[in-house]
Amino acid sequence: MSRLSLSFASKEESLSVRRFSVREQISSLFEVSILAVSEIEDLDLDSLVGKAAAFKAESAVLHSAVPARVWAGLCAQMEQVQVEPTGLSTYRLRIVPLLFRATLRRNSRIFQHMTIPEIVLQVLEEWEIEPEVALGAKYPAHEYRVQYGETDYAFICRLLEEAGISFYFSHRADGGRMGAELTRLVLSDAPERREPRPGAPIAYVDNPNQSSGREYVSELVVSHEVRPGHVTLRDFDFRMRPDYQLFAEARDGLEDELRYEQYHYVPGAFVVEPGKGGDTPVADDRGVARVDIKEAEALAARSLEGERGGRRSVRYRTNALDLCPGVVLSLGGHPRKELAPDQALLVVASTFEGDHSGEWTMTGEAVFAQQPYRPARRTPKPRVVGVQSAIVVGPPGEEIHTDEFGRVRAQFHWDREGRFSDASSCWIRVSQGWAGSRYGLMAIPRVGQEVLVDFFDGDPDRPVIVGRVFNSTTRVPYTLPAEKTKSGWKSDSSPGSGGFNELSFDDAAGRELIHVQAQRDYTEVIKRDQRSTVLSNRSASVTGADAVTVGGSQSVNVVESQSHTIGEQQINQIGEGRTSIVGTSDAVDAGDSQSVTVGDGVGYTINKDKTVQITNGVASIKITPEGIFIDAQGKLEISAGGLLKLSGAEVQIDGGPNVLINTTSAKAPAVTTIGKARAPSAP
């Protein structure tokens, strides 16, 4: 006859177990349901619920490898179900492991640059749970893992399933003590390789009555079922060529099972952190996140092992109290070869039921330990529905924080642990209006700006910025609603100086306007033709210097008048000829003088002292208020087709030895020679 007992942190001792049921499964929480009676009809339930509690069962088997087991944890629920007239009360209670508390807290937070075991151990430490860690594999760090709106328990289950790590509870009895320390959480990535239970293989018997006083297994059912034999995973990494195929496969099983492929596209699944960072100035500042095909293949293999975990299994009934999940055993006496004593089995589930009379049954399920056991990936990953708002963050004093891919970091509003620093998130890609190879649109979100974040396939681990919005801190660039017809692009000089560049459009009917401002320099490059049509007026104002260089010809056509106002000097340099055609009059008004030079010393000068001088470098004509002076320096010839008249108050002709006057119609001699001292002849 087995002996059953309860213990509580409150030292309550009035409860006597009448009926119990214990359900256990690998990678799940155990649950102990108990029906107990007490002579106290008004038991203080709050002193028991949520507090430490334990259930102990002692085996009635004479030669038992484990004479007693304890399930220690906390009392999750207690209810009074019946009160008899005598005052005897019946209570129903439920005992669960301490890890159950993790199902009651829901959280959203970010873990960066950590391995999955490190994340799980950190969460368990928050619950003051120190598990036994039996991990043989090496686990890479991950750039970014998010617990998003899920309980701590669901989060660690999901991560453990991804990493192929199982958990179970080890139970023991120790000198009558029944504390929670007697039930310990175990993390294992190879539970099938655990040390087998001590003693000889458990005997298989067809008739339990033939094995009185000894442990046995009976009513054994061997099950084989078809399972998928092929897992294919696919990923995409923006660092690689878009057409680069990222696949990872795992195959196992019978030939027919290879056709049952499980194909999954899992964005980011192949990316791990093989290094600590620092290889590039920005993108890898905290961790080197890269595609690792070997890790991807290991992930595919773990997924397939999880799919095939129950392909071959056995179900049984036993009286061995220690056959709980995580125990490795072998059988003796079964006729099937696959159940020979040298073939190990891993217990994955058990049910233990009984009452105070000593009648109890224990059933279980085990899988063959020749194949690696991995937990099935049954915990769903939360999905983000719709876009979210976040604030761009960066190091102190930095207005624009980005990497070579144009990514930024952001603080999510649901992240209570973030400190609005450059450690608040991973680098997040930014959707731009156009993204080509070395061309496209570029506007990097700046620190403090609010952005809209979506998630690839709804995965909280894969954010992408898809938009930006104004708020009360980062306000709209124009006064609204007064300037509601205005749209445009207005930037802000960085670091903050109050300056800006702007391209704006005002669509108000009747005063439409395109406005361009360059805070400093403005460069325009046109690689071929430029055409500009102004249907009304155009004005240009240059405060400093203005230089125009025309490589070919230039034509200016002014239909009406043209005016040039030059404050100081104007210099026109013409390499070859110049032609001016004036339809009516041409007026030049020079304040001081005007000078025209053609070639070497040839030209004319007009001064404001009423002097005009024309010279060709040798001869000259000078006009002054006193007279006209012609200096030929050589021959001077005056020819008139009609009358040539010289008149003056006095006419003086000075020549050399001879002065010749030649006429073709005079009656006097045709040539008159006037000597140096000769008086003029009479007519």
C-alpha positions as CSV (number, residue, x, y, z in Angstrom):
1,M,0.0,0.0,0.0
2,S,1.5,3.4,-1.0
3,R,1.5,6.3,1.4
4,L,0.5,9.7,0.2
5,S,1.2,13.1,1.8
6,L,1.0,16.8,1.3
7,S,3.1,19.6,2.7
8,F,2.7,23.3,2.5
9,A,4.8,26.4,3.3
10,S,2.2,27.4,5.8
11,K,2.7,24.2,7.7
12,E,-0.9,23.2,7.1
13,E,-1.3,19.5,8.0
14,S,-5.0,18.9,8.1
15,L,-5.4,17.8,4.5
16,S,-5.5,14.1,3.7
17,V,-5.1,12.9,0.2
18,R,-8.0,10.8,-1.1
19,R,-7.3,10.8,-4.9
20,F,-4.6,12.1,-7.1
21,S,-3.5,12.3,-10.7
22,V,0.0,13.3,-12.0
23,R,0.5,14.2,-15.6
24,E,4.0,14.8,-17.0
25,Q,5.5,15.3,-20.4
26,I,8.9,16.3,-21.6
27,S,9.2,20.0,-22.4
28,S,6.0,20.6,-20.5
29,L,5.0,21.6,-17.0
30,F,3.9,18.7,-14.8
31,E,0.5,19.0,-13.0
32,V,-0.6,17.2,-9.8
33,S,-4.4,17.2,-9.3
34,I,-5.4,16.2,-5.8
35,L,-8.7,15.6,-4.0
36,A,-8.2,15.9,-0.2
37,V,-10.3,16.1,2.9
38,S,-9.9,18.2,6.0
39,E,-11.9,18.6,9.2
40,I,-11.4,22.3,8.9
41,E,-14.4,23.6,7.1
42,D,-13.1,27.1,6.8
43,L,-9.6,26.5,5.6
44,D,-7.7,29.7,4.7
45,L,-7.2,29.1,1.0
46,D,-5.1,32.3,0.5
47,S,-2.5,30.9,2.9
48,L,-2.0,28.0,0.5
49,V,-2.7,29.2,-3.0
50,G,0.4,30.6,-4.7
51,K,2.7,29.3,-2.0
52,A,5.1,26.4,-1.9
53,A,3.5,22.9,-1.8
54,A,4.6,19.4,-2.4
55,F,3.1,16.0,-3.0
56,K,4.9,12.8,-2.0
57,A,4.1,9.3,-3.0
58,E,5.8,6.2,-1.6
59,S,5.9,3.1,-3.7
60,A,4.4,-0.1,-2.4
61,V,6.7,-2.2,-4.6
62,L,9.0,-4.2,-2.4
63,H,12.0,-4.0,-4.7
64,S,11.6,-0.5,-6.1
65,A,14.6,1.4,-7.6
66,V,13.1,4.6,-6.3
67,P,10.9,4.0,-3.2
68,A,9.4,7.5,-3.2
69,R,8.9,10.5,-5.4
70,V,8.2,14.1,-4.6
71,W,6.6,16.7,-6.9
72,A,7.5,20.0,-5.3
73,G,6.4,23.4,-6.6
74,L,3.5,25.7,-5.6
75,C,-0.2,25.4,-5.1
76,A,-1.7,27.0,-8.2
77,Q,-5.3,26.5,-7.4
78,M,-7.4,25.3,-4.5
79,E,-11.2,25.0,-4.1
80,Q,-13.6,23.7,-1.6
81,V,-16.0,21.4,-3.4
82,Q,-18.0,19.9,-0.5
83,V,-18.8,20.4,3.1
84,E,-20.5,17.6,5.1
85,P,-22.8,18.2,8.0
86,T,-20.1,16.8,10.3
87,G,-17.8,19.6,9.1
88,L,-15.6,17.3,7.0
89,S,-14.7,19.3,3.9
90,T,-13.4,18.2,0.5
91,Y,-10.9,20.3,-1.3
92,R,-9.5,20.1,-4.8
93,L,-6.0,21.5,-5.4
94,R,-3.4,21.7,-8.1
95,I,0.3,21.6,-7.7
96,V,2.6,22.8,-10.4
97,P,6.4,23.4,-10.7
98,L,7.8,26.8,-9.8
99,L,8.3,27.4,-13.6
100,F,4.5,27.7,-13.8
101,R,4.9,31.3,-12.5
102,A,6.5,32.2,-15.8
103,T,3.1,31.5,-17.5
104,L,1.5,34.3,-15.5
105,R,3.8,37.1,-16.6
106,R,3.5,38.5,-20.1
107,N,6.2,40.8,-21.4
108,S,7.7,42.6,-24.4
109,R,11.4,43.1,-24.5
110,I,14.6,42.8,-26.6
111,F,17.6,40.6,-26.1
112,Q,20.7,41.3,-28.2
113,H,24.0,39.5,-29.0
114,M,23.1,36.5,-26.8
115,T,22.9,32.8,-27.3
116,I,19.6,31.1,-26.8
117,P,20.8,29.3,-23.6
118,E,22.0,32.7,-22.2
119,I,18.6,34.2,-22.9
120,V,16.7,31.3,-21.2
121,L,19.0,31.3,-18.2
122,Q,18.5,35.1,-17.8
123,V,14.7,34.7,-17.8
124,L,14.9,31.7,-15.3
125,E,17.2,33.8,-13.0
126,E,14.4,36.4,-12.8
127,W,12.2,33.7,-11.3
128,E,15.0,32.4,-9.0
129,I,15.2,29.1,-10.8
130,E,18.6,27.6,-11.2
131,P,18.3,24.6,-13.6
132,E,20.6,21.8,-14.2
133,V,22.3,22.5,-17.6
134,A,23.2,19.4,-19.7
135,L,24.1,21.0,-23.0
136,G,26.8,19.5,-25.2
137,A,26.5,21.6,-28.3
138,K,27.9,25.1,-29.0
139,Y,25.3,27.8,-29.6
140,P,25.9,30.9,-31.6
141,A,24.9,34.3,-30.5
142,H,22.0,36.0,-32.2
143,E,21.9,39.6,-33.1
144,Y,18.3,40.2,-32.1
145,R,15.6,38.2,-30.3
146,V,12.3,39.7,-29.1
147,Q,9.9,38.5,-26.5
148,Y,6.8,40.1,-27.9
149,G,3.5,40.1,-26.0
150,E,4.1,36.5,-24.8
151,T,4.5,35.0,-21.4
152,D,8.0,34.2,-20.1
153,Y,7.1,30.5,-20.3
154,A,6.0,30.7,-23.9
155,F,9.1,32.7,-24.8
156,I,11.6,30.3,-23.3
157,C,9.7,27.3,-24.7
158,R,9.8,28.8,-28.2
159,L,13.5,29.5,-28.0
160,L,14.3,26.0,-26.6
161,E,12.4,24.4,-29.4
162,E,14.3,26.5,-31.9
163,A,17.6,25.4,-30.4
164,G,16.5,21.7,-30.0
165,I,16.8,21.8,-26.2
166,S,14.4,19.8,-24.1
167,F,13.5,20.3,-20.5
168,Y,12.1,18.0,-17.9
169,F,12.0,17.8,-14.1
170,S,14.0,15.5,-11.8
171,H,12.2,14.4,-8.7
172,R,13.7,12.9,-5.6
173,A,12.8,12.2,-2.0
174,D,15.3,13.4,0.7
175,G,15.0,12.4,4.3
176,G,11.4,13.4,4.6
177,R,12.0,17.0,3.4
178,M,9.5,18.1,0.8
179,G,10.8,21.5,-0.5
180,A,10.8,22.8,-4.0
181,E,14.5,22.1,-4.2
182,L,13.6,18.4,-4.5
183,T,12.1,19.1,-8.0
184,R,14.7,20.5,-10.3
185,L,14.4,21.8,-13.8
186,V,16.8,20.1,-16.3
187,L,17.8,21.6,-19.7
188,S,19.2,19.0,-22.1
189,D,20.1,18.9,-25.8
190,A,20.5,15.2,-25.8
191,P,18.2,13.6,-23.2
192,E,18.4,10.3,-25.0
193,R,22.0,10.1,-24.0
194,R,21.4,10.5,-20.3
195,E,22.7,7.9,-18.0
196,P,20.2,4.9,-17.9
197,R,18.3,4.4,-14.7
198,P,20.3,2.2,-12.2
199,G,19.7,-1.5,-12.0
200,A,18.8,-4.2,-14.5
201,P,16.5,-3.7,-17.4
202,I,12.8,-3.5,-16.3
203,A,11.1,-6.8,-17.0
204,Y,8.4,-7.0,-19.5
205,V,5.5,-9.2,-18.3
206,D,2.3,-10.1,-19.9
207,N,0.6,-10.8,-16.6
208,P,1.5,-8.3,-13.8
209,N,0.4,-10.9,-11.2
210,Q,3.4,-12.9,-12.2
211,S,5.8,-10.1,-10.9
212,S,4.7,-9.6,-7.4
213,G,7.0,-7.3,-5.4
214,R,9.1,-6.4,-8.5
215,E,9.1,-3.6,-11.0
216,Y,7.7,-4.4,-14.4
217,V,6.3,-3.1,-17.6
218,S,3.2,-4.6,-19.1
219,E,0.5,-3.8,-21.7
220,L,3.2,-2.6,-24.0
221,V,2.2,-1.2,-27.4
222,V,4.8,-0.7,-30.1
223,S,3.9,2.1,-32.5
224,H,5.4,3.0,-35.9
225,E,3.9,5.8,-37.8
226,V,4.7,7.7,-41.0
227,R,6.4,11.1,-40.5
228,P,8.0,13.7,-42.7
229,G,11.5,12.7,-43.8
230,H,12.6,15.9,-45.5
231,V,12.9,19.5,-44.2
232,T,13.9,22.4,-46.4
233,L,14.5,25.9,-45.0
234,R,15.1,29.0,-47.1
235,D,16.3,32.5,-46.1
236,F,17.2,35.8,-47.8
237,D,20.0,38.1,-46.7
238,F,20.2,41.6,-48.1
239,R,24.0,41.6,-47.9
240,M,24.2,39.0,-50.7
241,R,23.1,39.1,-54.3
242,P,19.3,39.0,-54.6
243,D,19.4,35.9,-56.8
244,Y,21.7,34.0,-54.4
245,Q,19.8,30.9,-53.2
246,L,20.0,30.3,-49.5
247,F,18.8,26.8,-48.7
248,A,19.4,24.3,-45.9
249,E,18.1,20.7,-46.1
250,A,17.9,17.7,-43.9
251,R,16.7,14.2,-44.9
252,D,16.1,11.0,-42.9
253,G,13.7,8.1,-43.0
254,L,12.3,5.6,-45.5
255,E,12.3,6.4,-49.2
256,D,8.6,7.2,-49.2
257,E,9.0,9.6,-46.3
258,L,11.5,11.7,-48.2
259,R,8.6,12.9,-50.3
260,Y,6.9,14.4,-47.3
261,E,8.8,17.6,-47.4
262,Q,8.3,20.4,-44.9
263,Y,9.3,23.6,-46.6
264,H,9.6,26.8,-44.6
265,Y,10.7,30.3,-45.6
266,V,12.2,31.7,-42.4
267,P,13.6,35.2,-42.9
268,G,16.7,35.7,-40.8
269,A,17.0,32.1,-39.6
270,F,20.4,31.6,-41.2
271,V,22.0,34.7,-39.6
272,V,24.0,34.3,-36.5
273,E,26.8,36.2,-34.8
274,P,30.1,34.4,-35.1
275,G,32.1,37.4,-33.8
276,K,31.9,40.1,-31.3
277,G,32.0,43.0,-33.7
278,G,34.3,45.8,-34.7
279,D,35.2,44.4,-38.1
280,T,33.6,47.5,-39.8
281,P,33.2,50.9,-38.3
282,V,29.5,50.9,-38.1
283,A,27.4,47.9,-39.3
284,D,29.4,45.4,-37.1
285,D,30.0,47.8,-34.2
286,R,28.4,45.4,-31.7
287,G,28.3,42.1,-33.4
288,V,29.2,40.4,-36.7
289,A,25.8,39.1,-38.0
290,R,26.3,36.9,-41.0
291,V,24.7,33.9,-42.8
292,D,26.1,30.6,-41.5
293,I,25.1,27.7,-43.8
294,K,26.4,25.1,-41.2
295,E,24.2,26.6,-38.5
296,A,21.3,26.7,-41.0
297,E,21.8,23.0,-41.8
298,A,21.9,22.2,-38.1
299,L,18.7,24.1,-37.7
300,A,17.1,22.0,-40.5
301,A,18.4,18.8,-38.9
302,R,16.9,19.8,-35.5
303,S,13.6,20.6,-37.2
304,L,13.5,17.2,-38.9
305,E,14.4,15.4,-35.6
306,G,11.6,17.2,-33.9
307,E,9.2,16.1,-36.7
308,R,10.3,12.5,-36.4
309,G,10.6,12.3,-32.6
310,G,7.6,10.0,-32.2
311,R,7.9,8.0,-35.4
312,R,8.7,4.9,-33.3
313,S,7.3,4.8,-29.8
314,V,6.0,2.5,-27.1
315,R,3.2,2.9,-24.7
316,Y,3.1,0.9,-21.5
317,R,1.8,0.4,-18.0
318,T,4.2,0.0,-15.1
319,N,4.7,0.0,-11.4
320,A,8.1,1.7,-11.5
321,L,7.6,5.0,-9.8
322,D,10.6,6.7,-11.3
323,L,9.7,6.3,-15.0
324,C,9.1,10.0,-15.6
325,P,10.0,12.1,-18.6
326,G,13.7,12.3,-19.1
327,V,14.5,8.9,-17.8
328,V,16.3,6.4,-20.0
329,L,15.5,2.7,-19.5
330,S,15.7,-0.6,-21.3
331,L,13.4,-3.6,-21.2
332,G,14.1,-7.3,-20.6
333,G,12.0,-10.2,-21.8
334,H,10.2,-8.7,-24.8
335,P,10.2,-10.8,-27.9
336,R,10.7,-7.9,-30.4
337,K,14.3,-7.3,-31.4
338,E,14.0,-3.5,-31.3
339,L,13.1,-3.9,-27.6
340,A,16.1,-6.0,-26.7
341,P,17.9,-5.1,-23.4
342,D,20.6,-3.2,-25.3
343,Q,18.1,-0.9,-26.9
344,A,17.5,2.2,-24.8
345,L,14.2,4.0,-24.5
346,L,13.6,7.6,-23.5
347,V,10.5,8.3,-21.5
348,V,8.6,11.3,-22.9
349,A,5.3,11.3,-21.0
350,S,3.7,9.6,-18.0
351,T,0.5,9.6,-16.1
352,F,0.3,8.5,-12.4
353,E,-3.1,8.0,-10.8
354,G,-4.4,6.5,-7.6
355,D,-6.2,6.9,-4.3
356,H,-5.6,6.6,-0.6
357,S,-6.4,2.9,-0.6
358,G,-3.1,2.2,-2.3
359,E,-4.6,1.4,-5.7
360,W,-2.7,3.3,-8.4
361,T,-1.7,3.0,-12.0
362,M,1.1,4.4,-14.0
363,T,1.2,4.6,-17.7
364,G,3.8,6.1,-20.0
365,E,5.2,6.7,-23.4
366,A,8.8,6.3,-24.6
367,V,10.7,6.8,-27.8
368,F,13.7,4.9,-29.1
369,A,16.9,6.5,-28.0
370,Q,18.9,5.5,-31.1
371,Q,17.7,8.7,-32.8
372,P,18.4,12.2,-31.4
373,Y,15.4,13.6,-29.5
374,R,14.3,17.1,-30.2
375,P,11.2,18.9,-28.9
376,A,8.7,19.6,-31.7
377,R,8.3,23.2,-32.6
378,R,4.8,23.6,-31.3
379,T,5.0,27.0,-29.6
380,P,3.8,29.6,-32.0
381,K,5.9,32.7,-32.6
382,P,3.9,35.9,-32.1
383,R,3.2,37.9,-35.2
384,V,3.0,41.7,-35.3
385,V,-0.2,42.8,-37.1
386,G,0.1,46.2,-38.7
387,V,2.8,48.9,-38.4
388,Q,4.2,50.3,-35.2
389,S,5.6,53.6,-34.1
390,A,9.1,54.0,-32.8
391,I,11.7,56.8,-32.2
392,V,15.0,56.9,-33.9
393,V,17.9,56.7,-31.4
394,G,21.7,57.2,-31.4
395,P,24.7,58.0,-29.3
396,P,24.6,61.2,-27.2
397,G,25.2,64.3,-29.2
398,E,24.7,62.6,-32.6
399,E,21.9,63.8,-34.8
400,I,22.3,61.2,-37.6
401,H,23.3,57.7,-36.6
402,T,23.5,55.2,-39.5
403,D,25.6,52.5,-40.9
404,E,26.9,51.9,-44.5
405,F,23.5,50.4,-45.5
406,G,21.5,53.4,-44.4
407,R,20.1,51.5,-41.4
408,V,19.2,53.2,-38.1
409,R,18.3,52.1,-34.6
410,A,15.0,52.8,-32.9
411,Q,13.3,52.7,-29.5
412,F,10.0,50.9,-29.6
413,H,7.3,52.3,-27.3
414,W,6.6,48.8,-25.8
415,D,10.2,48.3,-24.8
416,R,10.4,49.2,-21.1
417,E,14.0,48.3,-20.8
418,G,15.4,50.4,-23.6
419,R,17.1,53.7,-22.7
420,F,16.6,55.6,-25.9
421,S,20.2,55.0,-26.8
422,D,22.1,53.3,-29.7
423,A,21.7,50.0,-27.8
424,S,17.9,50.1,-27.9
425,S,17.6,47.9,-31.0
426,C,19.4,46.2,-33.8
427,W,20.2,48.1,-37.0
428,I,16.9,48.5,-38.9
429,R,16.7,48.8,-42.7
430,V,14.9,51.8,-44.0
431,S,12.5,51.8,-47.0
432,Q,13.3,54.6,-49.4
433,G,11.2,55.9,-52.3
434,W,13.6,54.4,-54.8
435,A,16.5,52.0,-54.2
436,G,18.8,51.1,-57.1
437,S,22.5,50.2,-57.4
438,R,24.2,53.4,-56.5
439,Y,21.1,55.4,-57.4
440,G,17.7,56.1,-55.8
441,L,16.2,58.4,-53.1
442,M,17.9,58.8,-49.8
443,A,16.6,60.5,-46.6
444,I,18.0,58.9,-43.4
445,P,15.7,59.2,-40.4
446,R,17.4,61.3,-37.8
447,V,17.7,60.8,-34.0
448,G,14.5,61.8,-32.3
449,Q,12.3,61.4,-35.3
450,E,9.2,59.2,-35.2
451,V,9.1,56.4,-37.7
452,L,6.7,53.7,-38.7
453,V,8.0,50.2,-38.4
454,D,6.6,47.1,-40.1
455,F,7.9,43.5,-39.8
456,F,8.9,41.0,-42.4
457,D,6.3,38.2,-42.4
458,G,5.0,39.8,-39.1
459,D,8.2,38.6,-37.4
460,P,9.1,40.8,-34.4
461,D,12.7,39.8,-34.9
462,R,12.7,41.3,-38.4
463,P,11.7,45.0,-38.3
464,V,11.9,47.4,-41.3
465,I,11.1,51.1,-41.3
466,V,8.4,51.9,-43.9
467,G,7.5,55.5,-43.1
468,R,7.9,58.6,-40.9
469,V,5.4,60.8,-39.2
470,F,5.4,64.2,-37.5
471,N,4.5,64.8,-33.9
472,S,4.4,67.5,-31.3
473,T,8.2,67.5,-31.0
474,T,9.1,67.1,-34.7
475,R,6.5,69.4,-36.1
476,V,5.5,69.9,-39.8
477,P,7.8,72.3,-41.7
478,Y,5.0,74.7,-42.8
479,T,2.3,76.5,-40.9
480,L,-1.0,74.6,-41.0
481,P,-3.7,74.9,-41.9
482,A,-2.7,78.3,-43.3
483,E,-0.2,76.8,-45.8
484,K,-2.2,73.7,-46.5
485,T,-1.7,74.1,-50.3
486,K,2.1,73.8,-49.8
487,S,4.1,70.6,-50.2
488,G,7.7,70.0,-50.5
489,W,11.0,68.8,-49.1
490,K,12.7,70.8,-46.4
491,S,15.8,69.6,-44.8
492,D,17.7,70.7,-41.7
493,S,21.5,71.5,-41.6
494,S,23.4,69.1,-39.3
495,P,24.7,69.5,-36.7
496,G,21.9,71.8,-35.8
497,S,22.5,75.4,-37.1
498,G,19.1,76.5,-38.1
499,G,19.9,76.3,-41.8
500,F,18.0,74.3,-44.4
501,N,17.7,73.3,-48.0
502,E,14.2,73.4,-49.5
503,L,12.2,72.5,-52.5
504,S,8.6,73.4,-52.1
505,F,5.4,73.7,-54.2
506,D,2.6,76.0,-53.4
507,D,-0.5,74.9,-55.3
508,A,-2.8,77.7,-54.2
509,A,-4.8,78.7,-57.3
510,G,-3.7,81.9,-58.8
511,R,-0.4,82.1,-56.9
512,E,1.2,78.7,-57.6
513,L,4.9,78.7,-56.8
514,I,7.9,76.5,-56.9
515,H,10.5,77.6,-54.3
516,V,14.1,76.3,-54.1
517,Q,16.6,77.3,-51.4
518,A,20.2,76.2,-51.1
519,Q,21.5,77.0,-47.6
520,R,25.0,77.3,-49.0
521,D,26.1,76.1,-52.4
522,Y,24.0,75.1,-55.4
523,T,25.4,72.9,-58.2
524,E,23.6,72.1,-61.4
525,V,25.0,69.7,-63.9
526,I,23.2,69.2,-67.3
527,K,25.0,66.8,-69.5
528,R,23.3,67.9,-72.8
529,D,20.7,70.5,-73.5
530,Q,18.8,72.8,-71.3
531,R,15.7,74.6,-72.3
532,S,13.9,77.2,-70.3
533,T,10.7,79.1,-71.2
534,V,9.5,82.0,-69.2
535,L,6.1,83.3,-70.4
536,S,6.2,86.5,-68.4
537,N,9.1,88.1,-66.5
538,R,12.4,86.8,-65.2
539,S,14.8,88.4,-62.7
540,A,18.1,87.2,-61.3
541,S,20.0,88.8,-58.4
542,V,23.7,87.8,-57.7
543,T,25.1,89.4,-54.5
544,G,28.7,88.4,-55.3
545,A,30.4,87.6,-58.6
546,D,28.7,86.0,-61.6
547,A,30.7,84.0,-64.2
548,V,29.3,82.5,-67.4
549,T,31.4,80.3,-69.6
550,V,29.9,79.3,-73.0
551,G,32.0,76.7,-74.8
552,G,30.2,77.2,-78.1
553,S,28.2,80.2,-79.5
554,Q,25.7,82.3,-77.6
555,S,22.7,84.0,-78.9
556,V,20.6,86.6,-77.1
557,N,17.4,87.8,-78.8
558,V,15.6,90.7,-77.1
559,V,12.4,91.7,-78.8
560,E,12.0,95.0,-77.1
561,S,14.7,97.0,-75.2
562,Q,17.7,95.8,-73.2
563,S,19.4,97.6,-70.4
564,H,22.7,96.9,-68.7
565,T,23.7,98.7,-65.5
566,I,27.3,98.2,-64.4
567,G,28.4,99.8,-61.2
568,E,32.1,99.8,-61.9
569,Q,34.0,98.5,-65.0
570,Q,33.0,96.3,-67.9
571,I,35.6,94.5,-70.0
572,N,34.5,92.8,-73.2
573,Q,37.2,90.6,-74.8
574,I,36.4,89.4,-78.4
575,G,38.8,86.9,-79.9
576,E,38.0,87.7,-83.5
577,G,35.5,90.1,-85.2
578,R,32.5,92.0,-83.9
579,T,29.6,93.4,-85.8
580,S,27.1,95.9,-84.4
581,I,24.0,96.7,-86.5
582,V,21.9,99.6,-85.3
583,G,18.6,100.1,-87.0
584,T,18.3,103.8,-86.3
585,S,20.6,105.6,-83.9
586,D,23.5,104.5,-81.7
587,A,24.4,106.6,-78.6
588,V,27.3,106.1,-76.3
589,D,27.5,108.2,-73.1
590,A,30.9,107.9,-71.4
591,G,31.3,109.9,-68.2
592,D,35.0,110.6,-68.6
593,S,36.5,109.2,-71.9
594,Q,35.9,106.7,-74.6
595,S,38.8,104.9,-76.3
596,V,38.8,102.4,-79.2
597,T,42.0,100.6,-80.1
598,V,42.3,98.4,-83.2
599,G,45.5,96.5,-83.5
600,D,48.8,98.1,-82.5
601,G,48.1,101.8,-81.6
602,V,45.2,102.2,-84.0
603,G,42.0,103.7,-82.6
604,Y,40.3,106.8,-81.2
605,T,40.0,108.4,-77.8
606,I,37.3,110.8,-76.7
607,N,37.9,112.7,-73.4
608,K,35.5,114.7,-71.3
609,D,37.7,117.8,-71.9
610,K,36.2,118.0,-75.4
611,T,39.2,116.4,-77.1
612,V,38.8,113.8,-79.8
613,Q,41.9,112.0,-81.1
614,I,42.1,109.4,-83.9
615,T,45.4,107.6,-84.5
616,N,46.7,104.7,-86.4
617,G,49.9,104.5,-84.5
618,V,51.8,106.9,-87.0
619,A,49.3,109.6,-88.2
620,S,46.7,111.2,-86.1
621,I,43.8,113.6,-86.1
622,K,43.2,115.6,-83.0
623,I,40.1,117.8,-82.4
624,T,40.2,120.2,-79.5
625,P,38.3,123.4,-78.6
626,E,41.3,125.3,-80.0
627,G,41.2,123.6,-83.4
628,I,41.8,120.5,-85.5
629,F,45.2,119.1,-85.9
630,I,46.1,116.6,-88.5
631,D,49.5,114.9,-88.2
632,A,50.2,112.6,-91.2
633,Q,53.8,111.9,-90.5
634,G,53.9,111.1,-94.2
635,K,51.7,111.9,-97.1
636,L,48.4,113.8,-96.5
637,E,45.9,113.8,-99.4
638,I,42.5,115.6,-99.5
639,S,40.2,114.7,-102.5
640,A,36.8,116.2,-103.2
641,G,34.6,115.2,-106.1
642,G,33.1,118.7,-106.1
643,L,34.1,121.9,-104.5
644,L,37.0,121.9,-102.1
645,K,37.1,125.2,-100.2
646,L,39.6,126.4,-97.7
647,S,38.5,129.5,-95.9
648,G,39.6,131.3,-92.8
649,A,40.6,134.6,-91.3
650,E,44.0,133.6,-92.3
651,V,45.1,130.6,-94.5
652,Q,48.6,129.5,-94.1
653,I,50.2,126.8,-96.2
654,D,53.7,125.7,-95.1
655,G,55.6,123.3,-97.3
656,G,59.1,122.3,-98.4
657,P,61.0,123.9,-101.2
658,N,58.0,123.6,-103.5
659,V,54.2,123.9,-103.1
660,L,52.4,122.5,-106.2
661,I,48.8,123.3,-107.1
662,N,47.6,121.3,-110.1
663,T,44.3,122.0,-111.9
664,T,42.9,120.6,-115.2
665,S,40.6,123.5,-116.2
666,A,42.2,126.8,-115.2
667,K,43.2,129.2,-118.0
668,A,46.3,130.3,-116.3
669,P,49.2,127.9,-116.4
670,A,48.2,124.5,-115.2
671,V,50.8,124.3,-112.6
672,T,51.9,127.0,-110.4
673,T,55.1,126.7,-108.5
674,I,55.5,128.9,-105.5
675,G,59.0,129.1,-104.3
676,K,60.1,129.7,-100.9
677,A,60.5,133.5,-101.1
678,R,58.2,134.2,-104.2
679,A,55.2,136.4,-103.8
680,P,51.9,135.2,-105.1
681,S,51.2,135.8,-108.8
682,A,48.5,138.2,-110.0
683,P,45.4,136.8,-111.4
